[in-house]
Amino acid sequence: MVALLERLWTALQPAIRDAESTNPSLAYDTFFKDISSYGPFVSGILSNISAGAPIIPSIYFDEGPGISPVFRCVFGPYQFEYTNENYIPSDAYTKCELETTIVAYNLVGSPFVVICPIFWMSLGDLPPENNCLTISTYINRFRGDGQSLIQYKLWVILDMLARYYIHGATAKTLQVAEVNKCVALSSKDSSMNARNYAYYVACLYGHCRDFPGPRPPSANREILETENGMAVALNSTASAVLAQQSIVDNAPDYADPAGFVDVVSAVEIQNGTAVTATTTSSSMLIRWNS
């Protein structure tokens, strides 16, 4: 884990500089768009991740010492337990074993990021530096769902940490995962969606150059594209309209401090790729057994 965090620090530095510039990269333009309004927020989130900065989760604590993220790598039962408001214990390892596709999850509103055993077995450590997505030119979108870019331990850790710092700053976080839906988000929603940060940094890390661009002259033509091995017919004009919408999937308002209700954000593996999932967990008391 230490080696991954050190590598993540290195990968974050170009992204922080890019988000602070007045002439950002195409990667920034694609995943965050507005540099003047949201560049400071994006660079701030990335800087906090880079430094492991202590924060006070805004809806849970009004004062007191700041809290930095805490990783709990579980390899057996009863190593990490949390108890809900009814004092019913929940064991992190048991959750990992029962929900076998989850590789990592965080308890939103707490500093804890749980790393399941499958995290170490199912994902590659580091992506190759030329790992990039390709473009379906005529429909002006990335091919696939984006998971080939970010199904690595490095980007799962970034995703988990981004959720912590976004939630700490705003008391909310979005849960949009598919790359083209992330691209379609507004600047504001993009800045609050952890997966946008993962795609953004991964594209800079891979020195990626191909991003959805201006509409082609034949924008009104219905075309046949091949995606994921299947031919699909899409109307380009309709696609252009959809691309301008703010598409938000599963964007709950994570605010119920009185009931101590947390939403567990998780990264799962389905069909060999990492995807985002959320389940509800009512947690109040947390215990780590070494």
Secondary structure by P-SEA (a helix, b strand, c coil): caaaaaaaaaaaaaaaaaaaccccccccccccccccccaaaaaaaaaaaaacbbbcccccccccbbbcbbbbbccccccbbbbccccbbbbaaaaaaaaccccccccccccbbbbcccccccccccccccccccccccccccccccccccccaaaaaaaaaaaaaaaaacccccccccaaaaaaccaaaaaacaaaaaaaaaaaaaccccccccccccccbbbbbbcccbbbbbcaaaaaaaaaccccccccccccccccbbbbbbbbbcccbbbbbbbbbbccbbbbcc
